Amino acid sequence: MDDPTQPVAETVVCSRCGTPAESTPPTWTYSVENGHRLYFCDACARAHIRAIESRLDSVWW
């Protein structure tokens, strides 16, 4: 039986490739775009680090 006092584990999904994670791994990064928080796995973040550091929206990369 579910205990309502226990926190629910949130599944986080990479906004670029769709890789799921049980909780937010420390190697993942996120971006706030149009008021929404988007998470990116370590592989996608590494591949697009220059665009992320330049603060380009993910639609551009």
C-alpha positions in Angstrom: 0.0 0.0 0.0 1.3 3.5 -0.8 2.2 5.7 2.1 1.0 9.3 1.4 3.6 10.7 3.8 6.5 9.5 1.8 7.8 11.7 -1.1 7.1 10.4 -4.6 10.2 9.7 -6.7 10.0 12.0 -9.7 11.2 10.6 -13.1 13.3 13.2 -15.0 13.6 12.8 -18.7 16.2 14.4 -21.0 14.5 17.1 -23.1 16.8 16.4 -26.0 17.1 12.6 -26.3 14.4 11.3 -23.9 16.7 9.4 -21.6 14.9 8.8 -18.3 16.4 9.0 -14.8 14.9 8.1 -11.5 15.8 11.5 -10.0 18.0 14.3 -11.2 21.5 13.0 -11.5 24.3 15.4 -10.5 25.9 15.2 -14.0 22.7 16.4 -15.7 22.1 20.1 -16.4 19.0 22.1 -16.8 17.8 25.2 -18.6 14.8 27.5 -17.9 13.2 28.3 -21.2 9.9 30.2 -21.5 9.3 29.6 -17.8 9.8 25.8 -18.0 12.7 23.8 -16.6 14.2 21.5 -19.2 16.7 18.8 -18.2 19.6 17.5 -20.3 21.5 14.3 -19.8 25.3 14.4 -19.5 25.8 13.2 -23.1 23.5 15.9 -24.6 25.0 18.5 -22.3 28.5 17.6 -23.4 27.6 17.6 -27.1 26.0 21.1 -26.9 28.0 22.8 -24.1 29.0 25.8 -26.2 25.3 26.5 -27.0 24.3 26.0 -23.4 27.1 28.4 -22.2 26.0 30.9 -24.8 22.5 30.7 -23.4 20.9 29.7 -26.7 17.5 28.1 -26.4 17.5 24.4 -27.1 15.5 24.9 -30.3 18.6 26.5 -31.8 20.8 23.4 -31.2 
